[in-house]
Amino acid sequence: IIHEYQQSHLRSIFEYAVKNVPYYREVFKEFQLNNNLSPMEIINRLPILTKDLLRSNFNNFLSDEYRDTNDIFFYYTGGSTGQPSKIAVDKKYLDFRWAMVYYNMTWVGYKLGDCHGFIYGSNLDAKEQSTLRQKSQQWMMNAFHLNAFYINTEDFQRFAEKCMVKRPKFLIGYASALLEFAKYVERNKLPIQLDFIESTAECLSAEARQKIEDIFACKVYDRYGCREVGNIAHECKERGGLHIDWQSVYIEIINKGKYPFLDPEYGDIVLTSLKNKAMPLIRYFVGDIGKVDYSVCKCGMVSPRLYLGGARSIDILYTMDGGMISASPLSLTTRDLYSIQKIQYVQKSPKYLDVNIVTDHADDASIRMSLGDRLKKIFGEDMEIRFNFVDEIEREPSGKYRLTKRLF
């Protein structure tokens, strides 16, 4: 059933794109695609869509049907690669995206009307959060919000006070923001009780998940999505991979075996949105790493599950001998360096590594020496490493925190 559904909707979005989207009219002409080919044969012949191509040809990706209407909504991606991209979605699909988010959460205990709090958002969302539509949506869904881009002690205090008054059943947020809020709750010994927590938009490390669970005494579930496509996959109570939202997205894994620190089934994730007609995205290279498992989950659902590789392709750092390092093993290098409050690794060239560190300043000299030795063993003795002890590490325009950043 899943295969037949996706085949049908792939063909439908192809036909719509050819009729309404200038870019795809030209692409289908160039590749001489026709209805005699199956949707799988068609999609395998189409070019990969990159963020740069989308950004530089925005108007050619916009559907003629929605170009001059009010039935369209614009998102901006976080700009992790440098410059945010503009994305259009039709309002019918926007509602469908949110419906999928809440439907997925029923797998882990959500019931319609349950009070909940959000800790995410970006500087690009600051104006959006004050719109009547946004406020109305939050009121109807019994939700309240803290923008993750602007976070300080006062913000956490106000959000914590709301939690203690409203008694939400769960929180949804970026992994890093949830972790910081959990630490704030722990320091201040606040009586906040939750049924579960949902992490999204950032890589959720095992250490961060465990810390959040220990503080709130509840399970943390992971959700994978992006602004361009919306909700993509969500954990069930078994937490053995993320069940793919096959009703709304078709996933391909290309370049399998590219990442030597992962098993050969992992590769680059490519997405096709099956529902968005305002700006159909076909074979969109999202920049994340993953693999798909088609076996039946212990929970009983037969939908395929996505396993994430623990890093984005743009967050992979390089050693002096050409090896690749992901964020996950780097997160373990500071486990016993207790004065480190936050850290970020930024690689500007294959031979140069910046390490930005927020500490309590009790042991900075020792950190420089011990962490320097560990990083030399990982990256190579000739890697030039510079330590920058800073008061704060800036978040991305998306509001996300990145442990690793590669700028070349």
C-alpha positions as CSV (number, residue, x, y, z in Angstrom):
1,I,0.0,0.0,0.0
2,I,2.8,2.4,0.9
3,H,4.6,1.7,-2.3
4,E,1.5,2.2,-4.4
5,Y,0.6,5.4,-2.6
6,Q,4.0,6.9,-3.2
7,Q,4.1,5.9,-6.8
8,S,0.8,7.5,-7.4
9,H,1.7,10.8,-5.7
10,L,5.1,10.9,-7.3
11,R,3.5,10.8,-10.7
12,S,0.9,13.4,-9.6
13,I,3.5,15.8,-8.4
14,F,5.6,15.3,-11.6
15,E,2.6,16.1,-13.8
16,Y,1.7,19.1,-11.7
17,A,5.3,20.4,-11.8
18,V,5.6,20.1,-15.6
19,K,2.3,22.0,-16.1
20,N,2.9,24.8,-13.5
21,V,6.6,25.2,-12.6
22,P,8.9,26.8,-15.2
23,Y,12.0,25.0,-13.9
24,Y,10.5,21.6,-14.3
25,R,9.0,22.3,-17.7
26,E,12.5,22.8,-18.9
27,V,14.0,19.8,-17.0
28,F,11.4,17.4,-18.3
29,K,12.0,18.7,-21.9
30,E,15.8,18.2,-21.5
31,F,15.5,14.7,-20.1
32,Q,12.7,13.8,-22.6
33,L,10.6,12.2,-19.9
34,N,7.2,10.8,-20.7
35,N,4.3,8.8,-19.2
36,N,5.6,5.6,-20.6
37,L,8.2,5.6,-17.8
38,S,7.3,4.5,-14.2
39,P,7.7,7.2,-11.5
40,M,10.8,5.3,-10.3
41,E,12.4,5.5,-13.7
42,I,11.5,9.2,-14.0
43,I,12.9,10.2,-10.6
44,N,16.1,8.4,-11.2
45,R,16.7,10.4,-14.3
46,L,16.0,13.8,-12.7
47,P,18.9,16.0,-11.5
48,I,19.6,16.6,-7.8
49,L,18.1,19.9,-6.6
50,T,20.6,21.9,-4.4
51,K,20.0,24.8,-2.0
52,D,22.2,27.1,-4.2
53,L,20.1,26.3,-7.3
54,L,16.9,26.9,-5.5
55,R,18.2,30.2,-4.0
56,S,19.4,31.5,-7.3
57,N,16.3,30.5,-9.3
58,F,13.5,31.1,-6.8
59,N,10.9,32.5,-9.2
60,N,11.4,29.6,-11.6
61,F,10.5,27.1,-8.9
62,L,7.3,29.0,-7.8
63,S,4.1,27.5,-9.2
64,D,2.2,29.6,-11.7
65,E,-1.0,28.7,-10.0
66,Y,0.1,30.3,-6.7
67,R,2.3,33.1,-8.0
68,D,-0.3,35.9,-7.6
69,T,-2.6,34.5,-4.9
70,N,-2.9,34.8,-1.1
71,D,-3.0,31.0,-0.6
72,I,0.8,30.9,-0.1
73,F,3.1,31.1,2.9
74,F,6.8,31.8,2.8
75,Y,9.5,30.2,5.0
76,Y,13.2,30.9,5.3
77,T,15.6,28.1,5.9
78,G,18.1,28.5,8.7
79,G,21.0,29.4,6.5
80,S,23.4,26.8,7.9
81,T,25.4,27.0,4.7
82,G,25.7,30.8,4.9
83,Q,22.7,32.4,3.3
84,P,19.0,31.6,4.1
85,S,16.8,30.3,1.3
86,K,13.3,31.3,0.7
87,I,10.7,28.5,0.5
88,A,7.0,28.8,-0.6
89,V,4.3,26.4,0.6
90,D,0.6,26.5,-0.1
91,K,-1.6,27.0,2.9
92,K,-3.4,23.7,2.4
93,Y,0.0,22.0,2.7
94,L,1.0,24.1,5.6
95,D,-2.0,22.8,7.6
96,F,-1.2,19.3,6.5
97,R,2.4,19.7,7.8
98,W,1.2,20.7,11.3
99,A,-1.4,17.9,11.2
100,M,1.4,15.4,10.6
101,V,3.4,16.8,13.5
102,Y,0.6,16.3,16.0
103,Y,-0.4,13.0,14.5
104,N,3.1,11.6,15.0
105,M,3.0,12.7,18.6
106,T,0.0,10.5,19.3
107,W,2.4,7.6,19.0
108,V,4.1,8.7,22.2
109,G,1.2,9.9,24.2
110,Y,-0.2,13.2,22.8
111,K,-3.9,13.8,23.0
112,L,-5.7,16.7,21.3
113,G,-5.9,19.6,23.7
114,D,-2.9,18.7,25.8
115,C,-1.1,21.8,26.9
116,H,2.5,22.0,25.6
117,G,5.4,24.5,25.2
118,F,7.7,25.2,22.3
119,I,11.4,26.1,22.6
120,Y,12.4,26.8,19.1
121,G,12.4,29.5,16.4
122,S,14.9,31.9,14.8
123,N,15.6,35.5,14.3
124,L,13.8,35.1,11.0
125,D,10.7,34.0,13.0
126,A,10.6,36.9,15.5
127,K,8.1,38.9,13.5
128,E,6.1,35.8,12.6
129,Q,5.6,34.8,16.3
130,S,3.6,38.0,16.8
131,T,1.2,37.5,13.9
132,L,-2.5,37.0,14.6
133,R,-2.4,33.6,12.8
134,Q,0.5,32.4,15.0
135,K,-1.1,33.5,18.2
136,S,-4.5,32.0,17.2
137,Q,-2.8,28.7,16.3
138,Q,-1.1,28.5,19.6
139,W,-4.3,29.4,21.5
140,M,-6.3,26.7,19.7
141,M,-3.6,24.1,20.2
142,N,-3.1,25.1,23.9
143,A,0.5,25.9,23.4
144,F,3.0,28.6,24.4
145,H,6.4,29.6,23.0
146,L,9.9,30.7,23.7
147,N,12.0,31.7,20.7
148,A,15.3,29.7,20.9
149,F,17.3,32.4,19.1
150,Y,16.8,34.9,22.0
151,I,17.6,32.9,25.1
152,N,18.8,34.3,28.4
153,T,18.2,33.7,32.1
154,E,15.2,36.0,32.2
155,D,13.6,34.2,29.2
156,F,14.1,30.9,30.9
157,Q,12.6,32.3,34.1
158,R,9.4,33.5,32.3
159,F,9.1,30.3,30.4
160,A,9.6,28.2,33.6
161,E,6.9,30.3,35.4
162,K,4.5,29.5,32.5
163,C,5.3,25.9,32.8
164,M,4.5,25.9,36.5
165,V,1.2,27.7,36.0
166,K,0.0,25.9,32.8
167,R,1.5,22.5,33.7
168,P,2.2,21.4,30.1
169,K,2.1,17.7,29.3
170,F,5.2,18.0,27.1
171,L,7.8,20.3,25.6
172,I,9.0,20.5,22.0
173,G,12.3,22.2,21.1
174,Y,15.8,22.2,19.7
175,A,18.0,19.7,21.5
176,S,20.5,22.3,22.6
177,A,17.7,24.7,23.9
178,L,16.0,21.8,25.7
179,L,19.3,20.9,27.3
180,E,19.9,24.4,28.5
181,F,16.4,24.7,29.9
182,A,16.8,21.4,31.6
183,K,20.0,22.6,33.3
184,Y,18.2,25.8,34.3
185,V,15.4,23.8,35.9
186,E,17.9,21.6,37.7
187,R,20.0,24.5,39.1
188,N,16.9,26.2,40.4
189,K,15.2,23.0,41.6
190,L,11.9,23.9,39.9
191,P,9.0,21.5,40.2
192,I,8.2,21.0,36.5
193,Q,6.8,17.6,35.6
194,L,6.3,16.4,32.1
195,D,4.9,13.3,30.4
196,F,7.4,13.4,27.5
197,I,9.7,15.7,25.5
198,E,10.2,16.0,21.8
199,S,13.5,17.1,20.3
200,T,13.7,18.4,16.8
201,A,15.7,20.3,14.2
202,E,19.2,19.4,15.7
203,C,21.1,16.2,16.2
204,L,20.1,14.7,19.5
205,S,23.1,13.1,21.1
206,A,22.8,10.2,23.5
207,E,24.4,12.3,26.2
208,A,22.0,15.2,25.7
209,R,19.0,12.8,25.6
210,Q,20.1,11.1,28.9
211,K,20.7,14.4,30.7
212,I,17.3,15.8,29.7
213,E,15.6,12.6,30.7
214,D,17.4,12.5,34.1
215,I,16.3,16.0,35.0
216,F,12.7,15.8,33.9
217,A,12.2,12.1,34.7
218,C,10.5,11.4,31.4
219,K,11.3,10.0,27.9
220,V,12.7,12.2,25.1
221,Y,11.6,11.4,21.5
222,D,13.3,12.6,18.4
223,R,11.6,14.2,15.4
224,Y,13.3,14.9,12.0
225,G,12.1,17.6,9.7
226,C,13.2,20.7,7.8
227,R,11.6,24.0,6.9
228,E,11.7,23.2,3.2
229,V,9.7,20.0,3.4
230,G,8.2,20.0,6.9
231,N,7.9,16.9,9.1
232,I,9.8,13.9,7.7
233,A,10.1,11.2,10.4
234,H,9.3,10.6,14.1
235,E,10.3,8.1,16.8
236,C,7.6,5.8,18.3
237,K,7.8,4.5,21.9
238,E,10.3,1.8,20.8
239,R,12.8,4.5,19.7
240,G,14.3,2.2,17.1
241,G,14.6,4.6,14.2
242,L,12.2,7.3,13.0
243,H,9.1,6.3,11.2
244,I,9.0,8.1,7.8
245,D,5.9,10.2,7.0
246,W,5.4,8.4,3.7
247,Q,2.1,10.2,3.1
248,S,4.0,13.5,2.5
249,V,7.6,12.8,1.6
250,Y,9.6,10.3,-0.6
251,I,13.1,9.6,0.6
252,E,16.1,8.5,-1.4
253,I,19.6,7.7,0.0
254,I,22.3,8.5,-2.5
255,N,26.1,8.2,-2.2
256,K,25.9,5.1,0.0
257,G,29.2,4.2,1.7
258,K,30.5,7.8,1.4
259,Y,31.1,8.2,5.1
260,P,33.7,5.7,6.5
261,F,32.7,6.3,10.1
262,L,29.2,4.9,9.4
263,D,28.0,1.5,8.0
264,P,27.8,1.3,4.1
265,E,24.0,1.8,4.0
266,Y,24.4,5.4,5.2
267,G,24.5,8.1,2.6
268,D,23.1,11.6,1.7
269,I,19.4,12.1,2.2
270,V,17.4,13.4,-0.8
271,L,13.8,14.4,-0.4
272,T,10.8,14.8,-2.7
273,S,7.7,16.6,-1.3
274,L,4.5,14.8,-2.4
275,K,2.1,17.5,-1.3
276,N,3.4,21.1,-1.7
277,K,2.1,22.5,-4.9
278,A,3.2,26.1,-4.3
279,M,6.8,25.1,-4.8
280,P,7.3,21.4,-5.6
281,L,10.7,20.2,-4.4
282,I,11.9,17.1,-6.3
283,R,15.1,15.3,-5.4
284,Y,16.1,18.0,-2.9
285,F,19.5,17.5,-1.4
286,V,18.9,18.5,2.2
287,G,22.4,18.0,3.5
288,D,21.7,15.4,6.1
289,I,23.1,11.8,6.4
290,G,20.9,8.7,7.0
291,K,19.8,5.2,6.0
292,V,16.4,3.6,5.6
293,D,15.2,0.4,7.2
294,Y,12.2,-1.3,5.6
295,S,11.7,-4.0,8.3
296,V,8.6,-4.0,10.6
297,C,9.1,-2.1,13.8
298,K,8.5,-3.7,17.2
299,C,5.6,-1.3,17.7
300,G,3.8,-3.0,14.8
301,M,3.9,-0.1,12.3
302,V,5.1,-1.2,8.8
303,S,6.2,2.3,7.7
304,P,10.0,2.4,6.8
305,R,12.2,3.9,9.4
306,L,15.0,6.5,9.0
307,Y,18.2,6.3,10.9
308,L,20.2,9.6,11.0
309,G,24.0,9.6,10.8
310,G,24.5,12.0,13.7
311,A,25.7,14.9,11.6
312,R,25.0,17.0,8.5
313,S,27.3,16.7,5.6
314,I,28.4,20.3,6.1
315,D,29.3,19.6,9.7
316,I,31.8,16.8,8.9
317,L,35.3,17.9,9.7
318,Y,38.5,16.7,8.1
319,T,41.7,15.4,9.6
320,M,45.2,16.1,8.2
321,D,45.3,12.7,6.4
322,G,41.9,13.3,4.7
323,G,39.8,11.3,7.2
324,M,36.4,12.5,8.3
325,I,35.2,13.3,11.8
326,S,31.5,13.8,12.8
327,A,30.1,15.7,15.7
328,S,29.2,12.6,17.8
329,P,32.8,11.4,18.7
330,L,33.9,15.0,19.2
331,S,31.2,15.4,21.9
332,L,32.9,12.7,23.9
333,T,36.3,14.4,24.1
334,T,35.2,16.8,26.8
335,R,33.2,14.5,29.0
336,D,35.6,14.8,32.0
337,L,36.4,18.5,31.5
338,Y,33.8,19.8,33.8
339,S,34.5,23.5,33.7
340,I,33.5,23.5,30.0
341,Q,30.0,24.8,29.6
342,K,29.7,24.9,25.9
343,I,32.1,24.2,23.0
344,Q,32.1,24.6,19.2
345,Y,34.6,23.3,16.6
346,V,35.0,25.5,13.4
347,Q,37.2,24.4,10.5
348,K,38.1,27.2,8.1
349,S,40.5,25.1,6.0
350,P,41.7,21.5,6.0
351,K,44.7,22.5,8.1
352,Y,43.1,24.9,10.6
353,L,40.7,24.4,13.5
354,D,39.1,27.0,15.8
355,V,37.8,25.8,19.1
356,N,35.4,28.2,20.7
357,I,34.8,27.5,24.4
358,V,32.6,28.9,27.2
359,T,34.0,27.9,30.6
360,D,33.7,29.0,34.3
361,H,37.4,30.1,33.8
362,A,38.5,27.9,36.7
363,D,40.8,25.7,34.6
364,D,41.3,27.3,31.2
365,A,45.1,26.6,31.0
366,S,44.6,22.9,31.8
367,I,41.8,22.7,29.3
368,R,43.9,24.2,26.6
369,M,46.7,21.6,27.2
370,S,44.6,18.4,27.8
371,L,42.0,19.1,25.0
372,G,44.8,20.2,22.7
373,D,46.5,16.8,23.1
374,R,43.3,14.9,22.5
375,L,42.5,16.9,19.4
376,K,46.0,16.5,18.0
377,K,45.5,12.7,18.2
378,I,42.2,13.0,16.4
379,F,43.1,15.5,13.7
380,G,46.8,15.0,13.4
381,E,49.9,16.6,14.9
382,D,50.2,19.2,12.1
383,M,46.7,20.5,12.5
384,E,46.8,24.1,13.6
385,I,44.5,24.5,16.6
386,R,43.4,27.8,18.1
387,F,41.5,28.0,21.4
388,N,39.1,30.9,21.8
389,F,37.7,31.4,25.3
390,V,34.5,33.3,24.8
391,D,31.5,34.5,26.9
392,E,28.9,33.0,24.5
393,I,28.7,30.9,21.3
394,E,26.3,32.5,18.8
395,R,23.5,30.5,17.5
396,E,22.7,30.2,13.8
397,P,20.1,32.5,12.3
398,S,17.8,29.5,12.6
399,G,18.2,29.5,16.4
400,K,20.1,26.2,16.3
401,Y,23.4,25.5,18.0
402,R,26.0,23.7,15.9
403,L,28.8,21.7,17.6
404,T,30.8,21.5,14.4
405,K,31.0,23.9,11.4
406,R,33.0,23.4,8.2
407,L,33.5,26.7,6.3
408,F,35.1,25.3,3.2
